[in-house]
């Protein structure tokens, strides 16, 4: 049995296979009838212990477009709020006939615990765990970069990785599972990644990651990146004032925000990305968020195709989706 728990689980061939499948899934989504019969009779459970809009709806849409039945389980209003453990919840879902579980949890490592505990015997997909990993977000980001920057003259990017591309990831790296997952996956696919953040928002040990670390955004942008990914400032993990991580929202935007002036200095082909939801006027200006080179809305659409590909590989048994370190 295979799981998708971390972007680091994927080697280059597995990642490219998933992205290629997502390309095929995207083609089906432009048809009048977008449903495929692939997972008919299967049940996918979305087990969300943290609030989510884009990720939960994206997984639900992906499963339904593959004709799977979907059960949405939210911790609020469930027996979890009465003290039920993850183990008991998992075993309840197994008894209900779940064929796969998509889990988002505030505790780093919860999806790994679920997958390897013996509590359930179905594939587990990590939809975000604490500040640890968010592998399908990294996949949809890589898919977006590849379509824009690694396609041939006919717009076909299948079979290609991201070798030679430079991606700058900016912002609240400390609290970001998106940053960690993207560093893992983008570098596996051959991209050069630079992390940019205030020193207070750089995690201990980040200099050992396979990425450069820079504290000056203007210096990083002067290198001419192919893609700039702005990270949300996760104020819910700080105090309302920023918790001492930066002097003020205005100062943060001045030094680390993607302003219109910085946008204008990017290479013409460079794209602007953001995992959402955005703090407009903090990490990104409205001008940058709404510019023609912004892929932010496209990333949401791409997420459905990518998550269709993940569910297809895990539940339909596509042989190309081998992973490093995945076990039963």
Wavefront OBJ file of the C-alpha trace (Angstrom):
o trace
v 0.000 0.000 0.000
v 1.246 3.468 -0.805
v 0.699 6.807 0.927
v 1.579 10.408 0.104
v 2.842 11.875 3.355
v 5.700 14.141 2.322
v 7.044 15.750 -0.829
v 10.353 14.152 0.124
v 8.758 10.725 -0.481
v 8.753 11.416 -4.231
v 11.777 10.838 -6.414
v 12.144 12.589 -9.745
v 10.414 9.869 -11.785
v 7.482 9.558 -9.382
v 6.955 13.319 -9.313
v 7.101 13.618 -13.110
v 4.662 10.701 -13.437
v 2.176 12.456 -11.145
v 2.558 15.744 -13.013
v 2.092 13.965 -16.354
v -1.076 12.315 -15.057
v -2.293 15.713 -13.862
v -1.814 16.986 -17.429
v -4.076 14.195 -18.656
v -6.620 14.944 -15.957
v -6.607 18.632 -16.902
v -7.536 17.705 -20.472
v -10.613 15.855 -19.225
v -11.686 18.896 -17.220
v -12.095 20.976 -20.369
v -14.727 18.590 -21.718
v -18.472 19.056 -21.402
v -18.698 15.938 -19.222
v -15.817 16.085 -16.771
v -16.495 12.958 -14.730
v -14.388 9.824 -15.181
v -15.544 6.381 -13.975
v -12.105 5.464 -12.620
v -12.907 5.318 -8.876
v -16.562 4.359 -9.063
v -17.487 2.405 -5.945
v -14.579 3.772 -3.900
v -15.018 6.030 -0.874
v -12.628 8.863 -0.046
v -12.809 10.476 3.394
v -11.657 14.051 3.896
v -10.585 14.103 7.540
v -9.951 17.737 8.407
v -8.924 18.745 11.915
v -7.957 22.243 10.712
v -10.029 24.810 8.852
v -9.624 24.722 5.089
v -11.399 26.002 2.014
v -9.234 25.475 -1.070
v -7.638 22.177 -0.099
v -10.790 20.479 1.193
v -12.965 21.569 -1.724
v -10.200 20.687 -4.173
v -9.889 17.138 -2.818
v -13.669 16.774 -2.792
v -13.934 17.933 -6.404
v -11.052 15.669 -7.438
v -12.595 12.582 -5.877
v -16.062 13.289 -7.262
v -14.729 13.887 -10.774
v -13.179 10.423 -10.562
v -16.656 9.130 -9.540
v -15.667 8.274 -5.970
v -18.041 8.751 -3.066
v -16.839 11.428 -0.649
v -17.329 11.759 3.096
v -16.323 15.128 4.535
v -15.389 14.875 8.200
v -14.694 18.068 10.135
v -13.439 17.971 13.717
v -15.755 20.795 14.727
v -19.177 19.398 15.484
v -17.926 15.805 15.569
v -17.030 13.444 18.391
v -13.482 14.821 18.243
v -14.815 17.900 20.026
v -15.977 15.500 22.749
v -12.478 14.087 23.188
v -12.424 11.217 20.688
v -8.871 10.242 19.749
v -7.377 10.077 16.267
v -7.164 6.302 16.652
v -10.865 5.917 17.441
v -11.835 8.292 14.637
v -9.677 6.366 12.162
v -11.114 3.025 13.165
v -14.626 4.422 12.834
v -13.849 5.525 9.278
v -12.371 2.126 8.451
v -15.523 0.449 9.739
v -17.563 2.705 7.455
v -15.683 1.398 4.430
v -13.215 4.187 3.639
v -10.870 3.337 0.751
v -8.592 6.344 1.275
v -8.198 9.063 3.885
v -7.131 12.628 3.164
v -6.063 14.192 6.456
v -5.251 17.739 7.558
v -4.108 18.107 11.141
v -2.521 20.789 13.309
v 0.005 18.303 14.702
v 3.105 17.692 12.604
v 3.422 13.967 11.971
v -0.267 13.090 12.421
v -0.671 11.715 8.844
v 2.443 9.551 9.271
v 1.082 8.252 12.567
v -2.236 7.438 10.906
v -0.594 5.698 7.949
v 1.824 3.543 9.938
v -0.066 2.878 13.156
v -1.969 -0.171 11.971
v -5.250 1.541 12.884
v -6.404 1.587 9.263
v -5.390 -0.283 6.144
v -6.002 2.263 3.366
v -3.898 4.889 1.570
v -3.370 8.134 3.489
v -2.802 11.500 1.825
v -1.331 14.358 3.839
v -3.334 17.532 3.179
v -1.175 19.548 5.566
v 0.200 18.708 9.011
v 1.230 21.502 11.328
v 4.293 23.316 10.009
v 5.656 20.088 8.508
v 4.454 19.130 5.018
v 1.810 19.811 2.361
v 2.854 17.590 -0.552
v -0.103 18.140 -2.880
v 0.386 21.914 -2.626
v 3.981 21.429 -3.717
v 2.813 19.235 -6.594
v 0.312 21.801 -7.836
v 2.929 24.535 -7.530
v 5.425 22.456 -9.518
v 2.713 21.688 -12.062
v 1.991 25.417 -12.458
v 5.682 26.282 -12.872
v 6.171 23.480 -15.382
v 3.220 24.499 -17.541
v 4.385 28.094 -17.726
v 8.139 27.700 -17.889
v 9.076 24.182 -19.012
v 6.622 23.466 -21.847
v 7.715 23.041 -25.456
v 6.601 25.296 -28.307
v 3.308 23.397 -28.513
v 2.623 23.938 -24.814
v 3.342 20.301 -23.896
v 5.322 19.888 -20.661
v 4.852 16.134 -20.176
v 7.962 14.207 -19.260
v 9.824 17.347 -18.229
v 11.262 18.391 -14.920
v 12.242 21.893 -13.746
v 15.981 21.742 -14.400
v 17.550 25.156 -14.843
v 14.656 27.133 -13.363
v 15.097 29.466 -10.414
v 12.336 29.894 -7.849
v 12.374 32.453 -5.043
v 10.151 31.641 -2.048
v 9.449 34.673 0.137
v 7.949 35.240 3.560
v 6.954 33.320 6.659
v 9.158 30.269 6.104
v 9.199 29.475 9.825
v 5.521 28.513 9.981
v 5.156 27.304 6.388
v 4.608 23.669 5.464
v 4.256 24.953 1.889
v 7.846 26.237 1.923
v 9.223 22.971 3.269
v 7.316 20.875 0.746
v 8.278 23.109 -2.160
v 11.962 23.036 -1.266
v 11.827 19.239 -1.259
v 9.908 18.819 -4.497
v 11.262 21.677 -6.592
v 14.849 20.671 -5.892
v 14.033 17.028 -6.631
v 12.768 18.246 -10.002
v 15.997 20.150 -10.633
v 15.018 23.738 -9.764
v 17.242 26.085 -7.782
v 15.333 27.455 -4.780
v 16.133 30.561 -2.743
v 14.318 31.244 0.518
v 13.887 34.897 1.504
v 12.646 35.949 4.941
v 13.451 38.090 7.946
v 15.941 36.280 10.225
v 13.130 35.843 12.776
v 11.079 33.860 10.242
v 13.829 31.483 9.103
v 13.617 28.094 10.867
v 16.566 26.716 12.804
v 18.383 24.364 10.448
v 17.076 25.954 7.248
v 20.629 26.543 6.047
v 20.986 22.762 5.815
v 18.021 22.494 3.431
v 18.787 22.090 -0.288
v 18.101 25.790 -0.869
v 19.866 29.119 -0.534
v 18.788 31.462 2.269
v 18.672 35.212 1.672
v 17.484 38.040 3.927
v 17.315 40.785 1.285
v 14.356 40.447 -1.080
v 15.616 43.019 -3.562
v 18.955 41.220 -3.830
v 17.190 37.910 -4.456
v 14.939 39.409 -7.130
v 17.942 41.026 -8.827
v 19.170 37.547 -9.794
v 16.293 37.274 -12.273
v 14.130 34.416 -10.930
v 11.712 32.531 -13.164
v 9.044 32.312 -10.453
v 8.403 34.204 -7.219
v 6.278 32.430 -4.627
v 4.935 34.627 -1.859
v 4.040 32.905 1.417
v 1.164 33.948 3.635
v 2.157 35.561 6.913
v 0.513 33.124 9.330
v -0.682 35.558 11.927
v -2.836 32.876 13.562
v 0.420 31.221 14.666
v 1.650 34.524 16.097
v 0.010 37.161 18.260
v -2.238 39.656 16.514
v 0.633 42.153 16.293
v 3.066 39.718 14.718
v 4.393 38.405 17.989
v 7.733 40.193 17.670
v 8.592 38.419 14.423
v 8.638 41.785 12.631
v 8.254 45.412 13.783
v 4.948 46.160 12.028
v 2.857 45.081 9.028
v 3.949 48.228 7.208
v 7.625 47.487 7.763
v 7.166 43.875 6.680
v 5.468 44.959 3.461
v 8.177 47.524 2.780
v 10.985 44.998 3.106
v 9.402 41.685 2.123
v 6.199 42.469 0.255
v 5.857 41.995 -3.491
v 5.045 45.587 -4.424
v 4.274 46.961 -7.852
v 7.813 48.368 -8.086
v 9.348 44.959 -7.369
v 6.956 43.304 -9.801
v 8.120 45.659 -12.548
v 11.747 44.628 -12.001
v 11.089 40.921 -12.587
v 12.012 39.322 -15.916
v 9.179 39.489 -18.437
v 8.604 35.740 -18.357
v 8.584 35.446 -14.545
v 5.389 34.312 -12.836
v 3.974 35.293 -9.439
v 2.593 32.601 -7.153
v 0.852 32.380 -3.773
v -0.666 29.317 -2.048
v -3.540 31.366 -0.636
v -5.305 32.744 1.195
v -3.567 36.073 0.634
v -2.997 38.959 3.006
v -3.246 41.744 0.433
v -1.111 44.702 1.387
v 1.088 42.573 3.649
v 3.038 39.923 1.731
v 1.644 40.904 -1.656
v 0.154 44.051 -3.160
v -3.125 44.057 -5.051
v -1.200 45.126 -8.147
v 0.979 42.023 -8.004
v -1.829 39.662 -7.024
v -4.047 40.785 -9.907
v -1.340 41.234 -12.541
v -1.379 39.221 -15.802
v 1.686 37.290 -14.667
v -0.063 36.126 -11.483
v -0.943 32.415 -11.443
v -2.725 32.505 -8.088
v -6.223 31.677 -9.379
v -4.770 29.163 -11.835
v -3.035 27.373 -8.947
v -6.438 26.680 -7.390
v -7.728 25.134 -10.646
v -4.524 23.151 -11.083
v -4.989 21.750 -7.601
v -8.020 19.751 -8.739
v -6.126 18.108 -11.611
v -3.128 17.338 -9.390
v -5.259 15.833 -6.634
v -7.144 13.769 -9.207
v -3.752 12.437 -10.283
v -2.747 11.612 -6.698
v -5.996 9.746 -5.969
v -5.740 7.948 -9.310
v -2.216 6.724 -8.612
v -3.000 5.651 -5.059
v -6.369 3.990 -5.656
v -6.238 2.840 -9.267
v -2.759 1.402 -8.835
v -0.927 3.248 -11.593
v 2.489 1.543 -11.686
v 4.510 4.697 -12.380
v 3.779 6.330 -9.018
v 6.504 4.683 -6.961
v 7.740 6.608 -3.979
v 10.846 6.646 -1.843
v 10.328 5.354 1.636
v 6.596 4.660 1.310
v 5.537 1.490 3.023
v 2.471 -0.499 3.879
l 1 2 3 4 5 6 7 8 9 10 11 12 13 14 15 16 17 18 19 20 21 22 23 24 25 26 27 28 29 30 31 32 33 34 35 36 37 38 39 40 41 42 43 44 45 46 47 48 49 50 51 52 53 54 55 56 57 58 59 60 61 62 63 64 65 66 67 68 69 70 71 72 73 74 75 76 77 78 79 80 81 82 83 84 85 86 87 88 89 90 91 92 93 94 95 96 97 98 99 100 101 102 103 104 105 106 107 108 109 110 111 112 113 114 115 116 117 118 119 120 121 122 123 124 125 126 127 128 129 130 131 132 133 134 135 136 137 138 139 140 141 142 143 144 145 146 147 148 149 150 151 152 153 154 155 156 157 158 159 160 161 162 163 164 165 166 167 168 169 170 171 172 173 174 175 176 177 178 179 180 181 182 183 184 185 186 187 188 189 190 191 192 193 194 195 196 197 198 199 200 201 202 203 204 205 206 207 208 209 210 211 212 213 214 215 216 217 218 219 220 221 222 223 224 225 226 227 228 229 230 231 232 233 234 235 236 237 238 239 240 241 242 243 244 245 246 247 248 249 250 251 252 253 254 255 256 257 258 259 260 261 262 263 264 265 266 267 268 269 270 271 272 273 274 275 276 277 278 279 280 281 282 283 284 285 286 287 288 289 290 291 292 293 294 295 296 297 298 299 300 301 302 303 304 305 306 307 308 309 310 311 312 313 314 315 316 317 318 319 320 321 322 323 324 325 326 327 328
